[in-house]
Amino acid sequence: MTGEQWWFCLKHMAVEPDKGCPNKDRLGPYPTREQAAAALETAAARNKSWREADKEWDDD
């Protein structure tokens, strides 16, 4: 199925299709189930990158 989107539900700690929990309880959308499954790792990596960028900004 094309155009399908996947979400990671923070309430159930599980990958869900479009029809699932309210978006306020989910991360996404992601184009693949695998990317949605990695949502927490993706968010952690982005947060780390942003913290490092903020530290560089503050140090300048």
CHARMM-style PDB file with segment names, atoms N, HN, CA, C and O in Angstrom:
ATOM      1  N   MET     1       0.852  -1.189   0.000  1.00  0.00      PROA
ATOM      2  CA  MET     1       0.000   0.000   0.000  1.00  0.00      PROA
ATOM      3  C   MET     1       0.889   1.240   0.000  1.00  0.00      PROA
ATOM      4  O   MET     1       1.737   1.386   0.879  1.00  0.00      PROA
ATOM      5  N   THR     2       0.712   2.114  -0.948  1.00  0.00      PROA
ATOM      6  HN  THR     2       0.023   1.995  -1.662  1.00  0.00      PROA
ATOM      7  CA  THR     2       1.508   3.331  -1.009  1.00  0.00      PROA
ATOM      8  C   THR     2       0.832   4.436  -0.219  1.00  0.00      PROA
ATOM      9  O   THR     2      -0.384   4.429  -0.025  1.00  0.00      PROA
ATOM     10  N   GLY     3       1.629   5.372   0.229  1.00  0.00      PROA
ATOM     11  HN  GLY     3       2.616   5.377   0.072  1.00  0.00      PROA
ATOM     12  CA  GLY     3       1.088   6.489   0.992  1.00  0.00      PROA
ATOM     13  C   GLY     3       0.788   6.157   2.441  1.00  0.00      PROA
ATOM     14  O   GLY     3       0.268   6.993   3.179  1.00  0.00      PROA
ATOM     15  N   GLU     4       1.111   4.949   2.848  1.00  0.00      PROA
ATOM     16  HN  GLU     4       1.534   4.269   2.249  1.00  0.00      PROA
ATOM     17  CA  GLU     4       0.866   4.534   4.220  1.00  0.00      PROA
ATOM     18  C   GLU     4       1.846   5.239   5.145  1.00  0.00      PROA
ATOM     19  O   GLU     4       3.018   5.416   4.811  1.00  0.00      PROA
ATOM     20  N   GLN     5       1.353   5.640   6.312  1.00  0.00      PROA
ATOM     21  HN  GLN     5       0.401   5.497   6.584  1.00  0.00      PROA
ATOM     22  CA  GLN     5       2.212   6.283   7.300  1.00  0.00      PROA
ATOM     23  C   GLN     5       2.168   5.479   8.584  1.00  0.00      PROA
ATOM     24  O   GLN     5       1.178   4.818   8.898  1.00  0.00      PROA
ATOM     25  N   TRP     6       3.267   5.554   9.318  1.00  0.00      PROA
ATOM     26  HN  TRP     6       4.072   6.091   9.064  1.00  0.00      PROA
ATOM     27  CA  TRP     6       3.409   4.815  10.572  1.00  0.00      PROA
ATOM     28  C   TRP     6       3.745   5.773  11.693  1.00  0.00      PROA
ATOM     29  O   TRP     6       4.363   6.813  11.463  1.00  0.00      PROA
ATOM     30  N   TRP     7       3.349   5.436  12.887  1.00  0.00      PROA
ATOM     31  HN  TRP     7       2.848   4.591  13.075  1.00  0.00      PROA
ATOM     32  CA  TRP     7       3.539   6.252  14.069  1.00  0.00      PROA
ATOM     33  C   TRP     7       4.092   5.394  15.200  1.00  0.00      PROA
ATOM     34  O   TRP     7       3.902   4.178  15.212  1.00  0.00      PROA
ATOM     35  N   PHE     8       4.778   6.030  16.154  1.00  0.00      PROA
ATOM     36  HN  PHE     8       4.933   7.018  16.144  1.00  0.00      PROA
ATOM     37  CA  PHE     8       5.198   5.333  17.363  1.00  0.00      PROA
ATOM     38  C   PHE     8       4.366   5.876  18.514  1.00  0.00      PROA
ATOM     39  O   PHE     8       4.442   7.062  18.835  1.00  0.00      PROA
ATOM     40  N   CYS     9       3.574   5.012  19.135  1.00  0.00      PROA
ATOM     41  HN  CYS     9       3.513   4.048  18.875  1.00  0.00      PROA
ATOM     42  CA  CYS     9       2.699   5.408  20.232  1.00  0.00      PROA
ATOM     43  C   CYS     9       3.485   5.410  21.538  1.00  0.00      PROA
ATOM     44  O   CYS     9       4.027   4.385  21.951  1.00  0.00      PROA
ATOM     45  N   LEU    10       3.540   6.572  22.181  1.00  0.00      PROA
ATOM     46  HN  LEU    10       3.100   7.404  21.846  1.00  0.00      PROA
ATOM     47  CA  LEU    10       4.252   6.704  23.458  1.00  0.00      PROA
ATOM     48  C   LEU    10       3.455   6.107  24.620  1.00  0.00      PROA
ATOM     49  O   LEU    10       4.026   5.766  25.656  1.00  0.00      PROA
ATOM     50  N   LYS    11       2.171   5.984  24.452  1.00  0.00      PROA
ATOM     51  HN  LYS    11       1.707   6.260  23.610  1.00  0.00      PROA
ATOM     52  CA  LYS    11       1.312   5.410  25.486  1.00  0.00      PROA
ATOM     53  C   LYS    11       1.484   3.888  25.554  1.00  0.00      PROA
ATOM     54  O   LYS    11       1.563   3.311  26.638  1.00  0.00      PROA
ATOM     55  N   HSD    12       1.539   3.256  24.391  1.00  0.00      PROA
ATOM     56  HN  HSD    12       1.474   3.725  23.510  1.00  0.00      PROA
ATOM     57  CA  HSD    12       1.639   1.799  24.323  1.00  0.00      PROA
ATOM     58  C   HSD    12       3.041   1.314  23.968  1.00  0.00      PROA
ATOM     59  O   HSD    12       3.308   0.112  23.966  1.00  0.00      PROA
ATOM     60  N   MET    13       3.935   2.258  23.667  1.00  0.00      PROA
ATOM     61  HN  MET    13       3.718   3.234  23.669  1.00  0.00      PROA
ATOM     62  CA  MET    13       5.308   1.926  23.270  1.00  0.00      PROA
ATOM     63  C   MET    13       5.298   0.914  22.125  1.00  0.00      PROA
ATOM     64  O   MET    13       5.968  -0.117  22.169  1.00  0.00      PROA
ATOM     65  N   ALA    14       4.512   1.248  21.097  1.00  0.00      PROA
ATOM     66  HN  ALA    14       3.967   2.086  21.061  1.00  0.00      PROA
ATOM     67  CA  ALA    14       4.364   0.344  19.963  1.00  0.00      PROA
ATOM     68  C   ALA    14       4.158   1.137  18.677  1.00  0.00      PROA
ATOM     69  O   ALA    14       3.714   2.285  18.703  1.00  0.00      PROA
ATOM     70  N   VAL    15       4.487   0.509  17.559  1.00  0.00      PROA
ATOM     71  HN  VAL    15       4.848  -0.423  17.537  1.00  0.00      PROA
ATOM     72  CA  VAL    15       4.266   1.094  16.238  1.00  0.00      PROA
ATOM     73  C   VAL    15       2.799   0.918  15.873  1.00  0.00      PROA
ATOM     74  O   VAL    15       2.209  -0.139  16.097  1.00  0.00      PROA
ATOM     75  N   GLU    16       2.221   1.980  15.304  1.00  0.00      PROA
ATOM     76  HN  GLU    16       2.701   2.839  15.123  1.00  0.00      PROA
ATOM     77  CA  GLU    16       0.821   1.952  14.896  1.00  0.00      PROA
ATOM     78  C   GLU    16       0.668   2.491  13.481  1.00  0.00      PROA
ATOM     79  O   GLU    16       1.462   3.322  13.040  1.00  0.00      PROA
ATOM     80  N   PRO    17      -0.355   2.018  12.766  1.00  0.00      PROA
ATOM     81  CA  PRO    17      -0.678   2.621  11.465  1.00  0.00      PROA
ATOM     82  C   PRO    17      -1.402   3.942  11.697  1.00  0.00      PROA
ATOM     83  O   PRO    17      -1.559   4.380  12.837  1.00  0.00      PROA
ATOM     84  N   ASP    18      -1.847   4.579  10.602  1.00  0.00      PROA
ATOM     85  HN  ASP    18      -1.719   4.223   9.676  1.00  0.00      PROA
ATOM     86  CA  ASP    18      -2.552   5.858  10.723  1.00  0.00      PROA
ATOM     87  C   ASP    18      -3.696   5.798  11.726  1.00  0.00      PROA
ATOM     88  O   ASP    18      -3.864   6.706  12.540  1.00  0.00      PROA
ATOM     89  N   LYS    19      -4.477   4.736  11.666  1.00  0.00      PROA
ATOM     90  HN  LYS    19      -4.341   3.998  11.005  1.00  0.00      PROA
ATOM     91  CA  LYS    19      -5.588   4.599  12.606  1.00  0.00      PROA
ATOM     92  C   LYS    19      -5.052   4.001  13.892  1.00  0.00      PROA
ATOM     93  O   LYS    19      -4.754   2.809  13.968  1.00  0.00      PROA
ATOM     94  N   GLY    20      -4.936   4.849  14.896  1.00  0.00      PROA
ATOM     95  HN  GLY    20      -5.178   5.817  14.834  1.00  0.00      PROA
ATOM     96  CA  GLY    20      -4.395   4.413  16.171  1.00  0.00      PROA
ATOM     97  C   GLY    20      -4.740   5.435  17.228  1.00  0.00      PROA
ATOM     98  O   GLY    20      -5.780   6.091  17.159  1.00  0.00      PROA
ATOM     99  N   CYS    21      -3.878   5.566  18.190  1.00  0.00      PROA
ATOM    100  HN  CYS    21      -3.034   5.033  18.246  1.00  0.00      PROA
ATOM    101  CA  CYS    21      -4.089   6.520  19.273  1.00  0.00      PROA
ATOM    102  C   CYS    21      -4.060   7.956  18.736  1.00  0.00      PROA
ATOM    103  O   CYS    21      -3.607   8.194  17.617  1.00  0.00      PROA
ATOM    104  N   PRO    22      -4.542   8.906  19.536  1.00  0.00      PROA
ATOM    105  CA  PRO    22      -4.484  10.312  19.111  1.00  0.00      PROA
ATOM    106  C   PRO    22      -3.034  10.750  18.853  1.00  0.00      PROA
ATOM    107  O   PRO    22      -2.109  10.284  19.519  1.00  0.00      PROA
ATOM    108  N   ASN    23      -2.856  11.636  17.895  1.00  0.00      PROA
ATOM    109  HN  ASN    23      -3.607  12.014  17.354  1.00  0.00      PROA
ATOM    110  CA  ASN    23      -1.511  12.094  17.545  1.00  0.00      PROA
ATOM    111  C   ASN    23      -0.772  12.721  18.716  1.00  0.00      PROA
ATOM    112  O   ASN    23       0.459  12.715  18.733  1.00  0.00      PROA
ATOM    113  N   LYS    24      -1.481  13.256  19.686  1.00  0.00      PROA
ATOM    114  HN  LYS    24      -2.481  13.260  19.673  1.00  0.00      PROA
ATOM    115  CA  LYS    24      -0.814  13.867  20.839  1.00  0.00      PROA
ATOM    116  C   LYS    24      -0.022  12.836  21.649  1.00  0.00      PROA
ATOM    117  O   LYS    24       0.850  13.206  22.435  1.00  0.00      PROA
ATOM    118  N   ASP    25      -0.317  11.568  21.466  1.00  0.00      PROA
ATOM    119  HN  ASP    25      -1.026  11.267  20.828  1.00  0.00      PROA
ATOM    120  CA  ASP    25       0.366  10.494  22.177  1.00  0.00      PROA
ATOM    121  C   ASP    25       1.364   9.748  21.304  1.00  0.00      PROA
ATOM    122  O   ASP    25       1.865   8.690  21.686  1.00  0.00      PROA
ATOM    123  N   ARG    26       1.656  10.313  20.108  1.00  0.00      PROA
ATOM    124  HN  ARG    26       1.249  11.173  19.798  1.00  0.00      PROA
ATOM    125  CA  ARG    26       2.492   9.571  19.166  1.00  0.00      PROA
ATOM    126  C   ARG    26       3.597  10.438  18.577  1.00  0.00      PROA
ATOM    127  O   ARG    26       3.506  11.666  18.565  1.00  0.00      PROA
ATOM    128  N   LEU    27       4.646   9.772  18.087  1.00  0.00      PROA
ATOM    129  HN  LEU    27       4.720   8.775  18.097  1.00  0.00      PROA
ATOM    130  CA  LEU    27       5.713  10.402  17.316  1.00  0.00      PROA
ATOM    131  C   LEU    27       5.509   9.998  15.864  1.00  0.00      PROA
ATOM    132  O   LEU    27       5.190   8.847  15.566  1.00  0.00      PROA
ATOM    133  N   GLY    28       5.696  10.953  14.968  1.00  0.00      PROA
ATOM    134  HN  GLY    28       5.956  11.888  15.210  1.00  0.00      PROA
ATOM    135  CA  GLY    28       5.562  10.626  13.566  1.00  0.00      PROA
ATOM    136  C   GLY    28       4.786  11.694  12.834  1.00  0.00      PROA
ATOM    137  O   GLY    28       4.522  12.765  13.381  1.00  0.00      PROA
ATOM    138  N   PRO    29       4.435  11.422  11.649  1.00  0.00      PROA
ATOM    139  CA  PRO    29       4.439  10.122  10.978  1.00  0.00      PROA
ATOM    140  C   PRO    29       5.790   9.799  10.337  1.00  0.00      PROA
ATOM    141  O   PRO    29       6.607  10.679  10.065  1.00  0.00      PROA
ATOM    142  N   TYR    30       5.987   8.516  10.111  1.00  0.00      PROA
ATOM    143  HN  TYR    30       5.324   7.801  10.332  1.00  0.00      PROA
ATOM    144  CA  TYR    30       7.174   7.995   9.442  1.00  0.00      PROA
ATOM    145  C   TYR    30       6.724   7.229   8.205  1.00  0.00      PROA
ATOM    146  O   TYR    30       5.635   6.655   8.204  1.00  0.00      PROA
ATOM    147  N   PRO    31       7.539   7.208   7.153  1.00  0.00      PROA
ATOM    148  CA  PRO    31       7.136   6.537   5.914  1.00  0.00      PROA
ATOM    149  C   PRO    31       7.158   5.012   5.996  1.00  0.00      PROA
ATOM    150  O   PRO    31       6.488   4.340   5.213  1.00  0.00      PROA
ATOM    151  N   THR    32       7.932   4.460   6.945  1.00  0.00      PROA
ATOM    152  HN  THR    32       8.477   5.006   7.582  1.00  0.00      PROA
ATOM    153  CA  THR    32       8.002   3.001   7.061  1.00  0.00      PROA
ATOM    154  C   THR    32       7.801   2.571   8.501  1.00  0.00      PROA
ATOM    155  O   THR    32       8.016   3.340   9.438  1.00  0.00      PROA
ATOM    156  N   ARG    33       7.387   1.334   8.654  1.00  0.00      PROA
ATOM    157  HN  ARG    33       7.212   0.709   7.893  1.00  0.00      PROA
ATOM    158  CA  ARG    33       7.211   0.748   9.986  1.00  0.00      PROA
ATOM    159  C   ARG    33       8.559   0.720  10.739  1.00  0.00      PROA
ATOM    160  O   ARG    33       8.611   0.963  11.945  1.00  0.00      PROA
ATOM    161  N   GLU    34       9.620   0.427  10.023  1.00  0.00      PROA
ATOM    162  HN  GLU    34       9.578   0.230   9.044  1.00  0.00      PROA
ATOM    163  CA  GLU    34      10.947   0.342  10.636  1.00  0.00      PROA
ATOM    164  C   GLU    34      11.398   1.691  11.183  1.00  0.00      PROA
ATOM    165  O   GLU    34      11.966   1.766  12.273  1.00  0.00      PROA
ATOM    166  N   GLN    35      11.139   2.764  10.418  1.00  0.00      PROA
ATOM    167  HN  GLN    35      10.677   2.702   9.533  1.00  0.00      PROA
ATOM    168  CA  GLN    35      11.515   4.094  10.902  1.00  0.00      PROA
ATOM    169  C   GLN    35      10.698   4.470  12.130  1.00  0.00      PROA
ATOM    170  O   GLN    35      11.220   5.089  13.057  1.00  0.00      PROA
ATOM    171  N   ALA    36       9.431   4.103  12.143  1.00  0.00      PROA
ATOM    172  HN  ALA    36       9.007   3.600  11.390  1.00  0.00      PROA
ATOM    173  CA  ALA    36       8.598   4.380  13.320  1.00  0.00      PROA
ATOM    174  C   ALA    36       9.106   3.606  14.529  1.00  0.00      PROA
ATOM    175  O   ALA    36       9.098   4.123  15.646  1.00  0.00      PROA
ATOM    176  N   ALA    37       9.550   2.370  14.312  1.00  0.00      PROA
ATOM    177  HN  ALA    37       9.556   1.950  13.405  1.00  0.00      PROA
ATOM    178  CA  ALA    37      10.068   1.556  15.415  1.00  0.00      PROA
ATOM    179  C   ALA    37      11.327   2.178  16.017  1.00  0.00      PROA
ATOM    180  O   ALA    37      11.618   1.974  17.196  1.00  0.00      PROA
ATOM    181  N   ALA    38      12.065   2.926  15.220  1.00  0.00      PROA
ATOM    182  HN  ALA    38      11.829   3.092  14.263  1.00  0.00      PROA
ATOM    183  CA  ALA    38      13.295   3.577  15.687  1.00  0.00      PROA
ATOM    184  C   ALA    38      13.046   5.005  16.160  1.00  0.00      PROA
ATOM    185  O   ALA    38      14.002   5.759  16.341  1.00  0.00      PROA
ATOM    186  N   ALA    39      11.799   5.393  16.365  1.00  0.00      PROA
ATOM    187  HN  ALA    39      11.023   4.780  16.218  1.00  0.00      PROA
ATOM    188  CA  ALA    39      11.455   6.779  16.699  1.00  0.00      PROA
ATOM    189  C   ALA    39      12.150   7.282  17.957  1.00  0.00      PROA
ATOM    190  O   ALA    39      12.621   8.418  17.984  1.00  0.00      PROA
ATOM    191  N   LEU    40      12.222   6.469  18.986  1.00  0.00      PROA
ATOM    192  HN  LEU    40      11.839   5.546  18.965  1.00  0.00      PROA
ATOM    193  CA  LEU    40      12.862   6.926  20.230  1.00  0.00      PROA
ATOM    194  C   LEU    40      14.355   7.150  20.030  1.00  0.00      PROA
ATOM    195  O   LEU    40      14.915   8.110  20.558  1.00  0.00      PROA
ATOM    196  N   GLU    41      15.002   6.268  19.270  1.00  0.00      PROA
ATOM    197  HN  GLU    41      14.547   5.488  18.841  1.00  0.00      PROA
ATOM    198  CA  GLU    41      16.431   6.433  18.988  1.00  0.00      PROA
ATOM    199  C   GLU    41      16.667   7.669  18.126  1.00  0.00      PROA
ATOM    200  O   GLU    41      17.629   8.407  18.338  1.00  0.00      PROA
ATOM    201  N   THR    42      15.783   7.892  17.151  1.00  0.00      PROA
ATOM    202  HN  THR    42      15.001   7.292  16.979  1.00  0.00      PROA
ATOM    203  CA  THR    42      15.886   9.070  16.289  1.00  0.00      PROA
ATOM    204  C   THR    42      15.737  10.345  17.113  1.00  0.00      PROA
ATOM    205  O   THR    42      16.505  11.292  16.944  1.00  0.00      PROA
ATOM    206  N   ALA    43      14.752  10.367  18.001  1.00  0.00      PROA
ATOM    207  HN  ALA    43      14.129   9.597  18.139  1.00  0.00      PROA
ATOM    208  CA  ALA    43      14.531  11.543  18.847  1.00  0.00      PROA
ATOM    209  C   ALA    43      15.717  11.783  19.764  1.00  0.00      PROA
ATOM    210  O   ALA    43      16.130  12.927  19.953  1.00  0.00      PROA
ATOM    211  N   ALA    44      16.274  10.719  20.340  1.00  0.00      PROA
ATOM    212  HN  ALA    44      15.939   9.789  20.187  1.00  0.00      PROA
ATOM    213  CA  ALA    44      17.428  10.859  21.238  1.00  0.00      PROA
ATOM    214  C   ALA    44      18.635  11.418  20.483  1.00  0.00      PROA
ATOM    215  O   ALA    44      19.350  12.276  21.002  1.00  0.00      PROA
ATOM    216  N   ALA    45      18.862  10.933  19.255  1.00  0.00      PROA
ATOM    217  HN  ALA    45      18.281  10.236  18.834  1.00  0.00      PROA
ATOM    218  CA  ALA    45      19.989  11.420  18.463  1.00  0.00      PROA
ATOM    219  C   ALA    45      19.802  12.889  18.089  1.00  0.00      PROA
ATOM    220  O   ALA    45      20.753  13.669  18.132  1.00  0.00      PROA
ATOM    221  N   ARG    46      18.580  13.261  17.725  1.00  0.00      PROA
ATOM    222  HN  ARG    46      17.807  12.627  17.691  1.00  0.00      PROA
ATOM    223  CA  ARG    46      18.314  14.667  17.390  1.00  0.00      PROA
ATOM    224  C   ARG    46      18.496  15.555  18.615  1.00  0.00      PROA
ATOM    225  O   ARG    46      19.081  16.634  18.515  1.00  0.00      PROA
ATOM    226  N   ASN    47      18.008  15.121  19.752  1.00  0.00      PROA
ATOM    227  HN  ASN    47      17.532  14.245  19.834  1.00  0.00      PROA
ATOM    228  CA  ASN    47      18.161  15.914  20.979  1.00  0.00      PROA
ATOM    229  C   ASN    47      19.629  16.102  21.328  1.00  0.00      PROA
ATOM    230  O   ASN    47      20.043  17.192  21.723  1.00  0.00      PROA
ATOM    231  N   LYS    48      20.412  15.048  21.182  1.00  0.00      PROA
ATOM    232  HN  LYS    48      20.075  14.163  20.860  1.00  0.00      PROA
ATOM    233  CA  LYS    48      21.854  15.144  21.465  1.00  0.00      PROA
ATOM    234  C   LYS    48      22.506  16.154  20.528  1.00  0.00      PROA
ATOM    235  O   LYS    48      23.304  16.987  20.959  1.00  0.00      PROA
ATOM    236  N   SER    49      22.163  16.076  19.244  1.00  0.00      PROA
ATOM    237  HN  SER    49      21.515  15.400  18.894  1.00  0.00      PROA
ATOM    238  CA  SER    49      22.724  16.997  18.265  1.00  0.00      PROA
ATOM    239  C   SER    49      22.343  18.441  18.594  1.00  0.00      PROA
ATOM    240  O   SER    49      23.178  19.343  18.516  1.00  0.00      PROA
ATOM    241  N   TRP    50      21.081  18.653  18.960  1.00  0.00      PROA
ATOM    242  HN  TRP    50      20.403  17.920  19.023  1.00  0.00      PROA
ATOM    243  CA  TRP    50      20.633  20.005  19.296  1.00  0.00      PROA
ATOM    244  C   TRP    50      21.319  20.520  20.563  1.00  0.00      PROA
ATOM    245  O   TRP    50      21.672  21.697  20.638  1.00  0.00      PROA
ATOM    246  N   ARG    51      21.510  19.647  21.562  1.00  0.00      PROA
ATOM    247  HN  ARG    51      21.223  18.691  21.501  1.00  0.00      PROA
ATOM    248  CA  ARG    51      22.217  20.070  22.789  1.00  0.00      PROA
ATOM    249  C   ARG    51      23.649  20.474  22.473  1.00  0.00      PROA
ATOM    250  O   ARG    51      24.148  21.473  22.991  1.00  0.00      PROA
ATOM    251  N   GLU    52      24.312  19.690  21.615  1.00  0.00      PROA
ATOM    252  HN  GLU    52      23.906  18.879  21.194  1.00  0.00      PROA
ATOM    253  CA  GLU    52      25.683  20.011  21.230  1.00  0.00      PROA
ATOM    254  C   GLU    52      25.741  21.325  20.469  1.00  0.00      PROA
ATOM    255  O   GLU    52      26.651  22.126  20.684  1.00  0.00      PROA
ATOM    256  N   ALA    53      24.785  21.555  19.586  1.00  0.00      PROA
ATOM    257  HN  ALA    53      24.046  20.905  19.411  1.00  0.00      PROA
ATOM    258  CA  ALA    53      24.739  22.814  18.836  1.00  0.00      PROA
ATOM    259  C   ALA    53      24.496  23.983  19.786  1.00  0.00      PROA
ATOM    260  O   ALA    53      25.109  25.039  19.638  1.00  0.00      PROA
ATOM    261  N   ASP    54      23.612  23.802  20.753  1.00  0.00      PROA
ATOM    262  HN  ASP    54      23.113  22.943  20.874  1.00  0.00      PROA
ATOM    263  CA  ASP    54      23.355  24.856  21.744  1.00  0.00      PROA
ATOM    264  C   ASP    54      24.599  25.153  22.555  1.00  0.00      PROA
ATOM    265  O   ASP    54      24.898  26.312  22.842  1.00  0.00      PROA
ATOM    266  N   LYS    55      25.335  24.095  22.930  1.00  0.00      PROA
ATOM    267  HN  LYS    55      25.092  23.153  22.696  1.00  0.00      PROA
ATOM    268  CA  LYS    55      26.558  24.296  23.707  1.00  0.00      PROA
ATOM    269  C   LYS    55      27.578  25.070  22.887  1.00  0.00      PROA
ATOM    270  O   LYS    55      28.230  25.972  23.413  1.00  0.00      PROA
ATOM    271  N   GLU    56      27.728  24.740  21.614  1.00  0.00      PROA
ATOM    272  HN  GLU    56      27.198  24.008  21.187  1.00  0.00      PROA
ATOM    273  CA  GLU    56      28.645  25.472  20.741  1.00  0.00      PROA
ATOM    274  C   GLU    56      28.214  26.927  20.637  1.00  0.00      PROA
ATOM    275  O   GLU    56      29.056  27.824  20.678  1.00  0.00      PROA
ATOM    276  N   TRP    57      26.934  27.171  20.506  1.00  0.00      PROA
ATOM    277  HN  TRP    57      26.250  26.442  20.473  1.00  0.00      PROA
ATOM    278  CA  TRP    57      26.396  28.524  20.413  1.00  0.00      PROA
ATOM    279  C   TRP    57      26.706  29.295  21.690  1.00  0.00      PROA
ATOM    280  O   TRP    57      27.157  30.439  21.636  1.00  0.00      PROA
ATOM    281  N   ASP    58      26.463  28.666  22.845  1.00  0.00      PROA
ATOM    282  HN  ASP    58      26.097  27.737  22.890  1.00  0.00      PROA
ATOM    283  CA  ASP    58      26.708  29.300  24.127  1.00  0.00      PROA
ATOM    284  C   ASP    58      28.178  29.595  24.369  1.00  0.00      PROA
ATOM    285  O   ASP    58      28.519  30.591  25.007  1.00  0.00      PROA
ATOM    286  N   ASP    59      29.062  28.719  23.853  1.00  0.00      PROA
ATOM    287  HN  ASP    59      28.785  27.910  23.335  1.00  0.00      PROA
ATOM    288  CA  ASP    59      30.498  28.881  24.053  1.00  0.00      PROA
ATOM    289  C   ASP    59      31.089  30.000  23.191  1.00  0.00      PROA
ATOM    290  O   ASP    59      32.159  30.526  23.499  1.00  0.00      PROA
ATOM    291  N   ASP    60      30.395  30.359  22.119  1.00  0.00      PROA
ATOM    292  HN  ASP    60      29.526  29.932  21.869  1.00  0.00      PROA
ATOM    293  CA  ASP    60      30.909  31.414  21.218  1.00  0.00      PROA
ATOM    294  C   ASP    60      30.752  32.784  21.782  1.00  0.00      PROA
ATOM    295  OT1 ASP    60      31.136  33.763  21.143  1.00  0.00      PROA
TER     296      ASP     60
END
